[in-house]
Amino acid sequence: MIHVVRGPDAQQRTSFGVAFDLLAVGPQAMMTKMHYRVGNVIPFHAHPNEQIGYVLSGRIRVLTRATSVVLTAGDSYSIPASEEHSIEIIEDADELQVFTPPRPEFR
């Protein structure tokens, strides 16, 4: 069975004060579209989900305790499960994120 979420039907949520759209969710993975705005603060945190991101627009800085990298439109990254990380918003940005397994607190 194919699970389809039409654009206008995406559920709007927030995490750390960041607005995002909950897109397709399957048994093993979920996709979100984050809407970062300058002033949003995503502090260091960890979760038991692998996180993969693709920057659609804007600029963000993805940090771990050991690394820091600035990403712009077209860049992608992955963070292993349980890796402590943070995201700094350099300029307003939109990003697709995939989590595996799905994050129950985002549903």
N, CA, C and O atoms as a GROMACS GRO file, in nm:
protein
  428
    1MET      N    1   0.085  -0.119   0.000
    1MET     CA    2   0.000   0.000   0.000
    1MET      C    3   0.089   0.125   0.000
    1MET      O    4   0.190   0.128   0.070
    2ILE      N    5   0.053   0.224  -0.076
    2ILE     CA    6   0.126   0.350  -0.083
    2ILE      C    7   0.057   0.451   0.006
    2ILE      O    8  -0.064   0.471  -0.004
    3HIS      N    9   0.132   0.515   0.093
    3HIS     CA   10   0.079   0.620   0.180
    3HIS      C   11   0.112   0.754   0.114
    3HIS      O   12   0.229   0.787   0.097
    4VAL      N   13   0.010   0.830   0.078
    4VAL     CA   14   0.028   0.959   0.011
    4VAL      C   15  -0.020   1.070   0.103
    4VAL      O   16  -0.127   1.060   0.163
    5VAL      N   17   0.059   1.176   0.113
    5VAL     CA   18   0.017   1.298   0.183
    5VAL      C   19   0.024   1.410   0.079
    5VAL      O   20   0.132   1.450   0.037
    6ARG      N   21  -0.088   1.460   0.040
    6ARG     CA   22  -0.094   1.572  -0.054
    6ARG      C   23  -0.048   1.698   0.019
    6ARG      O   24  -0.076   1.716   0.138
    7GLY      N   25   0.021   1.786  -0.053
    7GLY     CA   26   0.076   1.907   0.007
    7GLY      C   27  -0.017   1.980   0.102
    7GLY      O   28   0.021   2.006   0.217
    8PRO      N   29  -0.138   2.014   0.058
    8PRO     CA   30  -0.228   2.088   0.147
    8PRO      C   31  -0.274   2.008   0.269
    8PRO      O   32  -0.324   2.065   0.366
    9ASP      N   33  -0.258   1.874   0.264
    9ASP     CA   34  -0.303   1.789   0.373
    9ASP      C   35  -0.196   1.762   0.478
    9ASP      O   36  -0.223   1.696   0.579
   10ALA      N   37  -0.074   1.810   0.456
   10ALA     CA   38   0.034   1.786   0.552
   10ALA      C   39  -0.003   1.848   0.687
   10ALA      O   40  -0.047   1.962   0.694
   11GLN      N   41   0.015   1.771   0.793
   11GLN     CA   42  -0.016   1.820   0.927
   11GLN      C   43   0.095   1.912   0.976
   11GLN      O   44   0.213   1.880   0.963
   12GLN      N   45   0.057   2.026   1.031
   12GLN     CA   46   0.155   2.122   1.081
   12GLN      C   47   0.183   2.094   1.227
   12GLN      O   48   0.092   2.071   1.307
   13ARG      N   49   0.311   2.095   1.262
   13ARG     CA   50   0.357   2.066   1.397
   13ARG      C   51   0.466   2.166   1.435
   13ARG      O   52   0.508   2.247   1.352
   14THR      N   53   0.512   2.159   1.560
   14THR     CA   54   0.629   2.236   1.603
   14THR      C   55   0.717   2.148   1.691
   14THR      O   56   0.669   2.057   1.759
   15SER      N   57   0.846   2.176   1.688
   15SER     CA   58   0.944   2.112   1.774
   15SER      C   59   1.050   2.215   1.805
   15SER      O   60   1.105   2.277   1.714
   16PHE      N   61   1.081   2.236   1.933
   16PHE     CA   62   1.175   2.340   1.976
   16PHE      C   63   1.132   2.477   1.922
   16PHE      O   64   1.217   2.563   1.899
   17GLY      N   65   1.003   2.497   1.901
   17GLY     CA   66   0.953   2.623   1.848
   17GLY      C   67   0.965   2.637   1.698
   17GLY      O   68   0.930   2.742   1.644
   18VAL      N   69   1.014   2.534   1.628
   18VAL     CA   70   1.029   2.536   1.484
   18VAL      C   71   0.905   2.475   1.420
   18VAL      O   72   0.865   2.363   1.454
   19ALA      N   73   0.845   2.547   1.327
   19ALA     CA   74   0.729   2.494   1.255
   19ALA      C   75   0.777   2.392   1.152
   19ALA      O   76   0.879   2.411   1.086
   20PHE      N   77   0.700   2.282   1.140
   20PHE     CA   78   0.731   2.186   1.036
   20PHE      C   79   0.604   2.117   0.989
   20PHE      O   80   0.502   2.116   1.058
   21ASP      N   81   0.612   2.060   0.870
   21ASP     CA   82   0.503   1.983   0.812
   21ASP      C   83   0.536   1.835   0.827
   21ASP      O   84   0.646   1.793   0.792
   22LEU      N   85   0.442   1.758   0.877
   22LEU     CA   86   0.458   1.614   0.884
   22LEU      C   87   0.415   1.558   0.749
   22LEU      O   88   0.298   1.568   0.711
   23LEU      N   89   0.508   1.498   0.678
   23LEU     CA   90   0.480   1.446   0.545
   23LEU      C   91   0.454   1.296   0.556
   23LEU      O   92   0.387   1.254   0.650
   24ALA      N   93   0.503   1.218   0.465
   24ALA     CA   94   0.475   1.074   0.464
   24ALA      C   95   0.539   1.005   0.585
   24ALA      O   96   0.650   1.037   0.626
   25VAL      N   97   0.464   0.910   0.641
   25VAL     CA   98   0.512   0.828   0.753
   25VAL      C   99   0.486   0.682   0.718
   25VAL      O  100   0.374   0.644   0.685
   26GLY      N  101   0.592   0.603   0.725
   26GLY     CA  102   0.579   0.459   0.701
   26GLY      C  103   0.620   0.384   0.826
   26GLY      O  104   0.653   0.446   0.927
   27PRO      N  105   0.618   0.252   0.821
   27PRO     CA  106   0.653   0.174   0.938
   27PRO      C  107   0.799   0.192   0.982
   27PRO      O  108   0.830   0.178   1.100
   28GLN      N  109   0.890   0.224   0.888
   28GLN     CA  110   1.032   0.232   0.919
   28GLN      C  111   1.093   0.372   0.909
   28GLN      O  112   1.205   0.392   0.956
   29ALA      N  113   1.022   0.467   0.850
   29ALA     CA  114   1.079   0.601   0.829
   29ALA      C  115   0.968   0.705   0.824
   29ALA      O  116   0.852   0.673   0.799
   30MET      N  117   1.007   0.831   0.847
   30MET     CA  118   0.914   0.943   0.834
   30MET      C  119   0.988   1.060   0.770
   30MET      O  120   1.109   1.073   0.782
   31MET      N  121   0.911   1.146   0.702
   31MET     CA  122   0.968   1.264   0.639
   31MET      C  123   0.897   1.388   0.692
   31MET      O  124   0.775   1.390   0.708
   32THR      N  125   0.976   1.492   0.718
   32THR     CA  126   0.922   1.621   0.760
   32THR      C  127   0.982   1.730   0.673
   32THR      O  128   1.089   1.713   0.614
   33LYS      N  129   0.913   1.843   0.666
   33LYS     CA  130   0.967   1.962   0.602
   33LYS      C  131   0.974   2.069   0.710
   33LYS      O  132   0.872   2.120   0.756
   34MET      N  133   1.097   2.102   0.749
   34MET     CA  134   1.121   2.201   0.854
   34MET      C  135   1.120   2.341   0.793
   34MET      O  136   1.164   2.362   0.680
   35HIS      N  137   1.067   2.437   0.870
   35HIS     CA  138   1.061   2.577   0.827
   35HIS      C  139   1.139   2.660   0.930
   35HIS      O  140   1.081   2.718   1.021
   36TYR      N  141   1.270   2.665   0.914
   36TYR     CA  142   1.356   2.737   1.008
   36TYR      C  143   1.348   2.887   0.984
   36TYR      O  144   1.345   2.933   0.870
   37ARG      N  145   1.344   2.963   1.091
   37ARG     CA  146   1.346   3.108   1.083
   37ARG      C  147   1.456   3.160   1.175
   37ARG      O  148   1.478   3.105   1.284
   38VAL      N  149   1.524   3.266   1.132
   38VAL     CA  150   1.627   3.325   1.217
   38VAL      C  151   1.563   3.354   1.352
   38VAL      O  152   1.454   3.410   1.359
   39GLY      N  153   1.630   3.317   1.457
   39GLY     CA  154   1.576   3.332   1.591
   39GLY      C  155   1.532   3.198   1.650
   39GLY      O  156   1.524   3.184   1.772
   40ASN      N  157   1.503   3.099   1.563
   40ASN     CA  158   1.475   2.964   1.614
   40ASN      C  159   1.601   2.909   1.680
   40ASN      O  160   1.712   2.933   1.634
   41VAL      N  161   1.582   2.836   1.789
   41VAL     CA  162   1.696   2.776   1.861
   41VAL      C  163   1.671   2.627   1.873
   41VAL      O  164   1.573   2.585   1.936
   42ILE      N  165   1.757   2.547   1.814
   42ILE     CA  166   1.750   2.403   1.827
   42ILE      C  167   1.872   2.362   1.910
   42ILE      O  168   1.981   2.346   1.855
   43PRO      N  169   1.856   2.345   2.041
   43PRO     CA  170   1.969   2.318   2.129
   43PRO      C  171   2.024   2.177   2.107
   43PRO      O  172   1.963   2.095   2.039
   44PHE      N  173   2.141   2.151   2.165
   44PHE     CA  174   2.197   2.017   2.158
   44PHE      C  175   2.096   1.919   2.217
   44PHE      O  176   2.040   1.942   2.324
   45HIS      N  177   2.075   1.811   2.145
   45HIS     CA  178   1.983   1.706   2.187
   45HIS      C  179   2.021   1.577   2.114
   45HIS      O  180   2.102   1.579   2.022
   46ALA      N  181   1.964   1.468   2.155
   46ALA     CA  182   1.985   1.339   2.089
   46ALA      C  183   1.853   1.263   2.088
   46ALA      O  184   1.768   1.285   2.174
   47HIS      N  185   1.837   1.176   1.991
   47HIS     CA  186   1.719   1.090   1.983
   47HIS      C  187   1.762   0.957   1.924
   47HIS      O  188   1.866   0.949   1.858
   48PRO      N  189   1.685   0.853   1.945
   48PRO     CA  190   1.724   0.719   1.899
   48PRO      C  191   1.698   0.696   1.750
   48PRO      O  192   1.693   0.581   1.706
   49ASN      N  193   1.683   0.803   1.673
   49ASN     CA  194   1.652   0.793   1.531
   49ASN      C  195   1.769   0.845   1.449
   49ASN      O  196   1.829   0.947   1.484
   50GLU      N  197   1.803   0.775   1.342
   50GLU     CA  198   1.895   0.832   1.245
   50GLU      C  199   1.823   0.949   1.179
   50GLU      O  200   1.702   0.942   1.155
   51GLN      N  201   1.896   1.056   1.150
   51GLN     CA  202   1.837   1.177   1.090
   51GLN      C  203   1.914   1.210   0.964
   51GLN      O  204   2.036   1.220   0.965
   52ILE      N  205   1.841   1.228   0.854
   52ILE     CA  206   1.900   1.268   0.727
   52ILE      C  207   1.830   1.395   0.683
   52ILE      O  208   1.707   1.402   0.686
   53GLY      N  209   1.907   1.495   0.642
   53GLY     CA  210   1.849   1.622   0.600
   53GLY      C  211   1.895   1.665   0.462
   53GLY      O  212   2.005   1.632   0.419
   54TYR      N  213   1.808   1.739   0.393
   54TYR     CA  214   1.836   1.797   0.263
   54TYR      C  215   1.788   1.941   0.266
   54TYR      O  216   1.669   1.966   0.282
   55VAL      N  217   1.881   2.036   0.252
   55VAL     CA  218   1.847   2.178   0.261
   55VAL      C  219   1.788   2.224   0.128
   55VAL      O  220   1.851   2.215   0.022
   56LEU      N  221   1.664   2.274   0.135
   56LEU     CA  222   1.594   2.322   0.016
   56LEU      C  223   1.626   2.468  -0.014
   56LEU      O  224   1.637   2.508  -0.130
   57SER      N  225   1.642   2.548   0.093
   57SER     CA  226   1.670   2.691   0.076
   57SER      C  227   1.734   2.743   0.205
   57SER      O  228   1.721   2.682   0.311
   58GLY      N  229   1.803   2.856   0.194
   58GLY     CA  230   1.861   2.921   0.312
   58GLY      C  231   1.995   2.860   0.354
   58GLY      O  232   2.058   2.785   0.279
   59ARG      N  233   2.036   2.895   0.477
   59ARG     CA  234   2.164   2.846   0.532
   59ARG      C  235   2.145   2.808   0.677
   59ARG      O  236   2.084   2.881   0.755
   60ILE      N  237   2.200   2.691   0.712
   60ILE     CA  238   2.198   2.644   0.850
   60ILE      C  239   2.337   2.592   0.886
   60ILE      O  240   2.419   2.564   0.799
   61ARG      N  241   2.361   2.581   1.015
   61ARG     CA  242   2.485   2.518   1.064
   61ARG      C  243   2.442   2.397   1.146
   61ARG      O  244   2.366   2.409   1.241
   62VAL      N  245   2.493   2.280   1.108
   62VAL     CA  246   2.466   2.156   1.181
   62VAL      C  247   2.590   2.126   1.265
   62VAL      O  248   2.702   2.120   1.214
   63LEU      N  249   2.568   2.106   1.394
   63LEU     CA  250   2.679   2.084   1.486
   63LEU      C  251   2.661   1.952   1.561
   63LEU      O  252   2.550   1.911   1.593
   64THR      N  253   2.773   1.887   1.587
   64THR     CA  254   2.781   1.781   1.686
   64THR      C  255   2.884   1.830   1.787
   64THR      O  256   2.937   1.940   1.771
   65ARG      N  257   2.912   1.752   1.888
   65ARG     CA  258   3.013   1.795   1.985
   65ARG      C  259   3.152   1.799   1.921
   65ARG      O  260   3.243   1.862   1.976
   66ALA      N  261   3.170   1.732   1.806
   66ALA     CA  262   3.301   1.726   1.742
   66ALA      C  263   3.310   1.801   1.609
   66ALA      O  264   3.420   1.828   1.561
   67THR      N  265   3.196   1.835   1.548
   67THR     CA  266   3.198   1.895   1.415
   67THR      C  267   3.101   2.011   1.404
   67THR      O  268   3.008   2.026   1.483
   68SER      N  269   3.125   2.094   1.302
   68SER     CA  270   3.037   2.206   1.269
   68SER      C  271   3.048   2.229   1.120
   68SER      O  272   3.158   2.246   1.066
   69VAL      N  273   2.933   2.229   1.052
   69VAL     CA  274   2.936   2.249   0.907
   69VAL      C  275   2.819   2.339   0.866
   69VAL      O  276   2.707   2.322   0.913
   70VAL      N  277   2.848   2.434   0.777
   70VAL     CA  278   2.744   2.523   0.722
   70VAL      C  279   2.691   2.458   0.595
   70VAL      O  280   2.768   2.416   0.509
   71LEU      N  281   2.558   2.453   0.584
   71LEU     CA  282   2.493   2.392   0.470
   71LEU      C  283   2.402   2.492   0.400
   71LEU      O  284   2.339   2.575   0.466
   72THR      N  285   2.396   2.483   0.268
   72THR     CA  286   2.310   2.570   0.188
   72THR      C  287   2.224   2.483   0.096
   72THR      O  288   2.238   2.360   0.095
   73ALA      N  289   2.137   2.546   0.020
   73ALA     CA  290   2.046   2.474  -0.068
   73ALA      C  291   2.120   2.371  -0.153
   73ALA      O  292   2.221   2.402  -0.216
   74GLY      N  293   2.068   2.249  -0.153
   74GLY     CA  294   2.128   2.140  -0.230
   74GLY      C  295   2.219   2.051  -0.149
   74GLY      O  296   2.256   1.942  -0.194
   75ASP      N  297   2.258   2.095  -0.027
   75ASP     CA  298   2.344   2.014   0.059
   75ASP      C  299   2.260   1.916   0.140
   75ASP      O  300   2.144   1.943   0.171
   76SER      N  301   2.320   1.802   0.174
   76SER     CA  302   2.252   1.704   0.258
   76SER      C  303   2.349   1.651   0.363
   76SER      O  304   2.470   1.669   0.352
   77TYR      N  305   2.295   1.586   0.465
   77TYR     CA  306   2.376   1.534   0.575
   77TYR      C  307   2.304   1.417   0.641
   77TYR      O  308   2.185   1.397   0.620
   78SER      N  309   2.378   1.342   0.720
   78SER     CA  310   2.316   1.239   0.804
   78SER      C  311   2.379   1.244   0.942
   78SER      O  312   2.498   1.272   0.957
   79ILE      N  313   2.298   1.216   1.042
   79ILE     CA  314   2.342   1.212   1.182
   79ILE      C  315   2.302   1.075   1.236
   79ILE      O  316   2.185   1.038   1.230
   80PRO      N  317   2.399   0.999   1.288
   80PRO     CA  318   2.365   0.867   1.342
   80PRO      C  319   2.270   0.877   1.461
   80PRO      O  320   2.265   0.978   1.530
   81ALA      N  321   2.195   0.771   1.483
   81ALA     CA  322   2.107   0.762   1.599
   81ALA      C  323   2.187   0.788   1.726
   81ALA      O  324   2.301   0.743   1.739
   82SER      N  325   2.128   0.860   1.819
   82SER     CA  326   2.183   0.889   1.952
   82SER      C  327   2.301   0.986   1.952
   82SER      O  328   2.360   1.010   2.057
   83GLU      N  329   2.338   1.043   1.836
   83GLU     CA  330   2.445   1.142   1.829
   83GLU      C  331   2.390   1.277   1.875
   83GLU      O  332   2.292   1.326   1.820
   84GLU      N  333   2.453   1.337   1.974
   84GLU     CA  334   2.409   1.468   2.022
   84GLU      C  335   2.439   1.572   1.914
   84GLU      O  336   2.550   1.576   1.860
   85HIS      N  337   2.340   1.657   1.883
   85HIS     CA  338   2.357   1.755   1.775
   85HIS      C  339   2.269   1.877   1.800
   85HIS      O  340   2.179   1.876   1.884
   86SER      N  341   2.298   1.982   1.724
   86SER     CA  342   2.226   2.108   1.731
   86SER      C  343   2.220   2.167   1.591
   86SER      O  344   2.300   2.131   1.505
   87ILE      N  345   2.125   2.258   1.568
   87ILE     CA  346   2.117   2.328   1.440
   87ILE      C  347   2.105   2.476   1.468
   87ILE      O  348   2.018   2.519   1.544
   88GLU      N  349   2.192   2.554   1.407
   88GLU     CA  350   2.186   2.700   1.415
   88GLU      C  351   2.129   2.753   1.284
   88GLU      O  352   2.165   2.706   1.176
   89ILE      N  353   2.041   2.850   1.295
   89ILE     CA  354   1.979   2.907   1.175
   89ILE      C  355   2.056   3.034   1.138
   89ILE      O  356   2.052   3.133   1.210
   90ILE      N  357   2.125   3.029   1.026
   90ILE     CA  358   2.203   3.144   0.978
   90ILE      C  359   2.113   3.239   0.902
   90ILE      O  360   2.121   3.361   0.918
   91GLU      N  361   2.027   3.182   0.818
   91GLU     CA  362   1.923   3.261   0.749
   91GLU      C  363   1.801   3.170   0.733
   91GLU      O  364   1.814   3.048   0.736
   92ASP      N  365   1.684   3.229   0.716
   92ASP     CA  366   1.562   3.149   0.702
   92ASP      C  367   1.589   3.035   0.604
   92ASP      O  368   1.652   3.055   0.500
   93ALA      N  369   1.540   2.916   0.638
   93ALA     CA  370   1.570   2.798   0.557
   93ALA      C  371   1.454   2.699   0.564
   93ALA      O  372   1.379   2.695   0.662
   94ASP      N  373   1.442   2.620   0.459
   94ASP     CA  374   1.351   2.506   0.457
   94ASP      C  375   1.436   2.382   0.434
   94ASP      O  376   1.534   2.385   0.358
   95GLU      N  377   1.399   2.273   0.501
   95GLU     CA  378   1.478   2.150   0.493
   95GLU      C  379   1.387   2.029   0.499
   95GLU      O  380   1.295   2.024   0.580
   96LEU      N  381   1.413   1.931   0.415
   96LEU     CA  382   1.348   1.802   0.427
   96LEU      C  383   1.430   1.717   0.522
   96LEU      O  384   1.553   1.715   0.513
   97GLN      N  385   1.364   1.648   0.613
   97GLN     CA  386   1.432   1.557   0.705
   97GLN      C  387   1.365   1.422   0.701
   97GLN      O  388   1.243   1.412   0.691
   98VAL      N  389   1.446   1.318   0.709
   98VAL     CA  390   1.397   1.181   0.717
   98VAL      C  391   1.450   1.122   0.848
   98VAL      O  392   1.568   1.136   0.880
   99PHE      N  393   1.361   1.058   0.922
   99PHE     CA  394   1.397   0.993   1.048
   99PHE      C  395   1.365   0.845   1.037
   99PHE      O  396   1.259   0.806   0.987
  100THR      N  397   1.458   0.763   1.085
  100THR     CA  398   1.432   0.621   1.091
  100THR      C  399   1.483   0.567   1.224
  100THR      O  400   1.600   0.587   1.256
  101PRO      N  401   1.400   0.500   1.300
  101PRO     CA  402   1.257   0.482   1.278
  101PRO      C  403   1.182   0.614   1.296
  101PRO      O  404   1.243   0.714   1.337
  102PRO      N  405   1.052   0.618   1.267
  102PRO     CA  406   0.975   0.740   1.284
  102PRO      C  407   0.981   0.790   1.430
  102PRO      O  408   0.993   0.711   1.524
  103ARG      N  409   0.972   0.921   1.446
  103ARG     CA  410   0.972   0.980   1.580
  103ARG      C  411   0.828   0.990   1.631
  103ARG      O  412   0.750   1.069   1.579
  104PRO      N  413   0.793   0.912   1.731
  104PRO     CA  414   0.654   0.912   1.779
  104PRO      C  415   0.609   1.049   1.830
  104PRO      O  416   0.491   1.082   1.820
  105GLU      N  417   0.701   1.129   1.886
  105GLU     CA  418   0.662   1.259   1.939
  105GLU      C  419   0.629   1.359   1.829
  105GLU      O  420   0.575   1.466   1.858
  106PHE      N  421   0.659   1.328   1.702
  106PHE     CA  422   0.626   1.415   1.590
  106PHE      C  423   0.489   1.384   1.532
  106PHE      O  424   0.436   1.462   1.454
  107ARG      N  425   0.431   1.272   1.569
  107ARG     CA  426   0.303   1.231   1.508
  107ARG      C  427   0.187   1.310   1.559
  107ARG      O  428   0.074   1.287   1.517
   0.00000   0.00000   0.00000
